[in-house]
Amino acid sequence: MNIEVRPRLAILYPGDRAARDRADPAESRFLKVFDAFAGAGVAAEPAIYHDNFRDEVLQQLLQVHGVLVWHNPIEGGRDRSQLDTMLREVAAHGIFVSTHPDSILKLGTKDVLLAVRDLPFGTDVHRIGDLAQAGAELPSRLAVGARVLKQRRGHSGIGIWRIEQRGADRYALRHALRGSVEEIVDLGGVMQWIAPYFENGDHMIDQAWQPRMIEGMTRAYLVQGRVAGFGHQAVVALHPPVGSSDAPLPSQRLYSDANNPRFEDLRRHLEDEWVRLLCSCLGLERQALPMLWDADFLLGDPDSENEEKYVLCEINVSSVSPFPDSAIAPLVEATCRALAAAPRTGVP
């Protein structure tokens, strides 16, 4: 007699010991996701994670068929190194993991901006390997126009700096972290602020400032290779001051589904060509794309045929939240397919 077994899915997100002991989906950001999986016949359970109880979470994940992960690159002062090692071990047992740490390293760091600079959505980007290189190369590039320096891996504007020359050895420097204010410093001051991002052999990505940022940023949400919704923010971090006023605070992001006619051309580009080009450029198999990810675009100068130019400024993979409700159904459908295909050789 065959007994039908419901697929078990863990939804992993950070929390403390008390949150793990309660393990209450209603306390999380993902209640709608838990409910949608339940409606699809999937037994979804919280897998609240902290390095302090890593082994306990590992044993939980070895009992399920798959895990969806929402965890920032830096969480509570800790990086993801222990988590990523654990997730690789889980995946080695044939348990479905999204997003797999190896895919994050290809897609979800600022290095992607360097890799795609020659693609239709790329722009002027350089890699700065150390502080000495920054001091040698930045002045000449800043003499041409403002730049944005980005630490290799971060979130919420942490480690993203706009730099603009304002005179002989005078530079306006502003951090994208909410609440930061512009400072006027010399080149030595610039070096002092960015020095921590080169510690332990790390590097930064240097991208040309996009003046049309004042027209807002569009975030495309994708489930693997298909667009599942959009978010548009009229004012984002690093928005320049307006006249004599201070820079405006970031505005609320407005969400819409994938059929929003305002973003029809961006959707067409992504689904018809850009996702394929991105995978090819990064050496990433299409099936290794995250279950849910997003790409942020600013407007650049129109091309020779006066078609709108979109410039990629970031891809978010590690912890995509919040997201439009329109992404939930395709996320559930894609995850169910992945669970059915997973070989799973974990603990029975």
C-alpha positions as CSV (number, residue, x, y, z in Angstrom):
1,M,0.0,0.0,0.0
2,N,1.4,3.4,-1.1
3,I,1.3,6.2,1.5
4,E,1.4,9.6,0.0
5,V,4.0,11.7,1.8
6,R,3.6,15.5,1.9
7,P,6.8,17.3,0.9
8,R,8.4,19.0,3.8
9,L,9.9,22.5,3.3
10,A,11.9,24.5,5.8
11,I,11.7,28.3,5.6
12,L,14.9,29.6,7.1
13,Y,15.3,33.1,8.6
14,P,17.4,34.5,11.4
15,G,16.2,34.7,15.0
16,D,17.2,34.1,18.6
17,R,16.7,31.1,20.9
18,A,13.3,32.3,22.1
19,A,12.0,32.7,18.5
20,R,13.2,29.3,17.6
21,D,11.6,27.7,20.6
22,R,8.2,29.3,19.6
23,A,8.7,28.6,15.9
24,D,5.5,30.6,15.1
25,P,5.0,31.4,11.4
26,A,2.6,34.2,12.5
27,E,5.5,36.0,14.1
28,S,7.6,36.0,10.9
29,R,7.4,38.1,7.7
30,F,6.4,35.0,5.8
31,L,2.9,34.1,7.0
32,K,1.4,34.5,3.5
33,V,4.1,32.2,2.2
34,F,3.5,29.6,4.8
35,D,-0.2,29.7,4.0
36,A,0.4,29.4,0.3
37,F,2.5,26.3,0.7
38,A,0.0,24.7,3.0
39,G,-2.6,25.4,0.3
40,A,-0.4,23.6,-2.2
41,G,0.0,20.5,0.0
42,V,3.5,21.3,1.2
43,A,4.3,21.0,4.9
44,A,6.2,24.2,5.4
45,E,8.0,24.8,8.8
46,P,10.1,27.6,10.3
47,A,13.8,26.9,10.6
48,I,14.9,29.9,12.7
49,Y,18.7,30.2,12.5
50,H,21.6,31.5,14.6
51,D,25.2,30.4,14.6
52,N,24.8,29.5,18.3
53,F,22.4,26.7,17.4
54,R,23.7,25.9,14.0
55,D,24.0,22.1,14.6
56,E,20.4,22.0,15.8
57,V,19.2,23.7,12.6
58,L,21.3,21.3,10.5
59,Q,19.6,18.3,12.0
60,Q,16.2,19.8,11.2
61,L,17.2,20.5,7.6
62,L,18.4,16.9,7.1
63,Q,14.8,15.8,7.7
64,V,13.1,17.9,5.0
65,H,13.0,17.8,1.2
66,G,14.0,21.5,0.7
67,V,14.8,24.8,2.3
68,L,14.1,28.4,1.2
69,V,16.6,30.8,2.9
70,W,16.1,34.4,3.9
71,H,19.3,35.6,5.6
72,N,21.3,38.8,5.0
73,P,25.0,38.7,4.2
74,I,25.6,40.4,7.6
75,E,23.1,39.7,10.4
76,G,23.6,40.9,13.9
77,G,27.3,41.6,13.2
78,R,27.8,38.0,11.9
79,D,28.5,37.0,8.3
80,R,27.0,34.0,6.6
81,S,30.1,31.8,6.6
82,Q,28.8,29.2,9.1
83,L,25.4,29.2,7.5
84,D,26.7,28.8,4.0
85,T,28.9,25.9,5.0
86,M,25.9,24.2,6.6
87,L,23.7,24.8,3.5
88,R,26.4,23.3,1.3
89,E,26.3,20.2,3.5
90,V,22.5,20.1,3.3
91,A,22.6,20.4,-0.5
92,A,25.2,17.6,-0.7
93,H,22.5,15.3,0.8
94,G,20.3,16.0,-2.2
95,I,18.1,18.4,-0.3
96,F,16.9,21.3,-2.4
97,V,18.5,24.6,-1.2
98,S,17.6,28.1,-2.5
99,T,19.5,30.1,-2.8
100,H,22.5,27.8,-2.9
101,P,25.6,29.7,-1.5
102,D,27.5,29.0,-4.7
103,S,24.8,30.8,-6.7
104,I,24.9,33.7,-4.3
105,L,28.7,34.1,-4.9
106,K,28.1,34.3,-8.7
107,L,24.9,36.4,-8.7
108,G,24.4,38.1,-5.3
109,T,27.6,40.2,-4.8
110,K,28.6,43.5,-6.3
111,D,31.1,41.7,-8.5
112,V,28.2,41.0,-10.8
113,L,28.3,44.7,-11.9
114,L,31.8,44.2,-13.2
115,A,30.9,40.9,-14.9
116,V,28.0,42.5,-16.9
117,R,29.5,45.9,-17.7
118,D,29.6,45.1,-21.4
119,L,26.0,43.7,-21.5
120,P,23.0,45.9,-22.6
121,F,22.3,46.7,-18.9
122,G,25.9,47.3,-17.9
123,T,27.8,50.6,-17.4
124,D,31.2,52.0,-16.5
125,V,32.5,49.8,-13.7
126,H,35.9,49.0,-12.2
127,R,37.3,46.7,-9.5
128,I,39.4,48.3,-6.8
129,G,41.6,45.7,-5.2
130,D,43.2,47.6,-2.4
131,L,43.5,51.1,-0.8
132,A,46.6,51.9,-2.8
133,Q,44.8,51.3,-6.1
134,A,41.9,53.5,-4.8
135,G,44.3,56.4,-4.1
136,A,46.0,56.0,-7.5
137,E,42.9,55.6,-9.7
138,L,40.0,57.5,-8.1
139,P,41.1,61.1,-8.5
140,S,41.2,60.8,-12.3
141,R,37.8,59.2,-12.5
142,L,36.3,61.6,-10.1
143,A,37.6,64.5,-12.2
144,V,35.3,63.2,-15.0
145,G,32.2,62.7,-12.8
146,A,30.8,61.3,-9.5
147,R,31.3,57.7,-8.6
148,V,29.6,55.2,-6.4
149,L,31.9,52.8,-4.4
150,K,30.3,49.5,-3.2
151,Q,31.6,46.9,-0.8
152,R,31.6,43.5,-2.4
153,R,28.8,42.0,-0.2
154,G,26.3,43.9,2.0
155,H,22.7,45.1,2.3
156,S,20.6,48.1,3.3
157,G,23.0,50.6,1.8
158,I,25.9,49.5,4.1
159,G,29.2,50.0,2.5
160,I,27.9,52.0,-0.5
161,W,29.4,55.5,-0.9
162,R,28.8,58.3,-3.4
163,I,31.9,60.5,-4.0
164,E,31.9,63.7,-6.0
165,Q,34.8,66.2,-6.6
166,R,34.0,69.7,-5.3
167,G,37.3,71.4,-5.9
168,A,41.0,70.9,-5.6
169,D,41.4,67.9,-3.2
170,R,37.9,68.4,-1.9
171,Y,35.3,65.6,-2.2
172,A,31.7,65.3,-1.2
173,L,31.3,61.9,0.5
174,R,28.0,60.3,1.5
175,H,27.1,56.8,2.8
176,A,23.9,55.2,1.5
177,L,23.0,53.9,5.0
178,R,19.8,55.6,6.1
179,G,20.4,58.7,8.2
180,S,23.8,59.4,6.8
181,V,24.8,63.0,5.9
182,E,27.2,64.4,3.3
183,E,30.7,65.2,4.4
184,I,33.3,67.3,2.6
185,V,36.8,65.7,3.0
186,D,40.1,65.6,1.2
187,L,41.4,62.5,-0.6
188,G,43.0,61.3,2.7
189,G,39.5,61.5,4.3
190,V,38.0,59.5,1.5
191,M,40.7,56.8,2.0
192,Q,40.1,56.8,5.7
193,W,36.4,56.1,5.3
194,I,36.7,53.3,2.7
195,A,39.8,51.6,4.3
196,P,37.7,49.0,6.3
197,Y,36.3,47.6,3.1
198,F,39.7,46.3,2.0
199,E,40.5,44.4,5.2
200,N,41.1,40.7,4.9
201,G,41.9,41.0,1.2
202,D,38.5,42.2,0.2
203,H,37.8,44.7,-2.5
204,M,35.3,47.3,-3.7
205,I,33.4,47.9,-6.9
206,D,33.5,51.4,-8.5
207,Q,30.5,52.3,-10.6
208,A,29.8,55.5,-12.5
209,W,27.1,57.7,-10.9
210,Q,23.8,57.7,-12.8
211,P,22.4,61.3,-12.9
212,R,18.9,60.0,-13.8
213,M,18.7,58.4,-10.4
214,I,16.5,61.3,-9.5
215,E,13.8,59.7,-11.7
216,G,13.6,56.7,-9.3
217,M,14.7,53.1,-9.2
218,T,12.8,50.1,-10.5
219,R,13.2,46.7,-8.8
220,A,12.2,43.7,-10.9
221,Y,11.3,40.6,-8.8
222,L,12.0,37.3,-10.5
223,V,11.1,33.7,-9.8
224,Q,14.0,31.9,-11.5
225,G,13.9,33.3,-15.0
226,R,10.4,34.8,-15.0
227,V,9.4,38.3,-13.8
228,A,6.9,38.0,-10.9
229,G,6.4,41.7,-10.0
230,F,7.9,45.1,-9.7
231,G,8.6,47.7,-7.1
232,H,9.2,51.4,-7.9
233,Q,10.8,53.9,-5.5
234,A,10.7,57.5,-6.5
235,V,13.4,58.6,-4.0
236,V,16.2,56.2,-3.0
237,A,19.3,56.4,-0.9
238,L,22.0,58.8,-2.3
239,H,19.4,61.0,-3.9
240,P,21.2,64.4,-4.2
241,P,20.0,67.6,-2.4
242,V,17.2,69.5,-4.1
243,G,18.3,73.1,-4.5
244,S,19.3,74.5,-1.1
245,S,17.4,71.8,0.7
246,D,18.8,68.6,2.2
247,A,18.6,65.4,0.3
248,P,15.0,64.0,0.6
249,L,14.5,60.8,2.6
250,P,13.9,57.6,0.6
251,S,10.2,57.2,-0.4
252,Q,8.0,54.1,0.0
253,R,8.4,51.4,-2.6
254,L,5.2,50.9,-4.6
255,Y,4.6,47.3,-5.7
256,S,2.8,46.0,-8.7
257,D,2.4,42.7,-10.5
258,A,4.4,41.6,-13.6
259,N,1.8,43.0,-16.0
260,N,2.3,46.6,-15.1
261,P,2.4,48.3,-18.5
262,R,4.8,51.0,-17.2
263,F,7.5,48.3,-16.9
264,E,6.5,46.2,-19.9
265,D,9.8,46.9,-21.8
266,L,11.9,46.0,-18.8
267,R,10.0,42.7,-18.4
268,R,10.4,41.9,-22.1
269,H,14.2,42.6,-22.0
270,L,14.6,40.4,-18.9
271,E,12.6,37.4,-20.0
272,D,13.5,37.4,-23.7
273,E,17.3,38.1,-23.4
274,W,18.8,39.6,-20.3
275,V,18.4,36.6,-17.9
276,R,19.9,34.4,-20.5
277,L,22.9,36.8,-21.1
278,L,23.4,37.1,-17.3
279,C,23.5,33.3,-16.8
280,S,25.9,32.9,-19.7
281,C,28.2,35.7,-18.5
282,L,28.3,34.3,-15.0
283,G,28.6,30.6,-15.9
284,L,25.3,30.0,-14.0
285,E,23.0,27.2,-15.0
286,R,19.4,28.5,-15.4
287,Q,18.1,25.9,-13.0
288,A,20.5,27.3,-10.4
289,L,18.8,30.7,-10.4
290,P,17.2,31.5,-7.1
291,M,13.6,30.7,-6.4
292,L,13.2,34.4,-5.6
293,W,15.6,37.3,-6.4
294,D,15.4,40.9,-7.5
295,A,17.4,43.2,-9.7
296,D,17.5,47.0,-9.3
297,F,17.6,49.3,-12.3
298,L,18.2,53.0,-12.8
299,L,17.7,54.9,-16.0
300,G,20.8,55.7,-18.1
301,D,21.2,57.7,-21.2
302,P,18.9,56.5,-24.1
303,D,20.7,54.6,-26.8
304,S,21.2,55.7,-30.5
305,E,17.6,54.7,-31.4
306,N,16.3,56.7,-28.4
307,E,15.2,53.5,-26.6
308,E,15.3,53.7,-22.8
309,K,18.5,52.5,-21.2
310,Y,18.3,50.5,-18.0
311,V,21.4,50.3,-15.8
312,L,21.8,47.5,-13.3
313,C,22.9,48.8,-9.9
314,E,22.4,45.7,-7.7
315,I,21.1,42.2,-7.5
316,N,19.6,40.9,-4.3
317,V,19.6,37.2,-3.6
318,S,20.3,36.5,0.1
319,S,17.2,37.9,1.7
320,V,14.6,39.3,-0.7
321,S,11.9,40.8,1.5
322,P,9.5,42.4,1.3
323,F,8.2,41.4,-2.1
324,P,4.9,41.9,-4.0
325,D,2.1,39.4,-3.3
326,S,2.1,38.5,-7.0
327,A,5.4,36.7,-6.4
328,I,4.0,34.2,-4.0
329,A,2.0,31.9,-6.4
330,P,4.9,31.5,-8.9
331,L,7.3,31.0,-6.0
332,V,5.2,28.2,-4.6
333,E,4.8,26.6,-8.1
334,A,8.5,26.7,-8.8
335,T,9.5,25.4,-5.4
336,C,7.1,22.5,-5.7
337,R,8.7,21.5,-9.0
338,A,12.1,21.7,-7.4
339,L,11.0,19.6,-4.4
340,A,9.7,16.9,-6.8
341,A,13.0,16.8,-8.6
342,A,15.3,16.8,-5.6
343,P,17.0,13.4,-5.1
344,R,17.2,13.8,-1.2
345,T,19.5,11.4,0.5
346,G,19.2,13.0,4.0
347,V,18.1,11.3,7.2
348,P,14.8,9.5,6.7
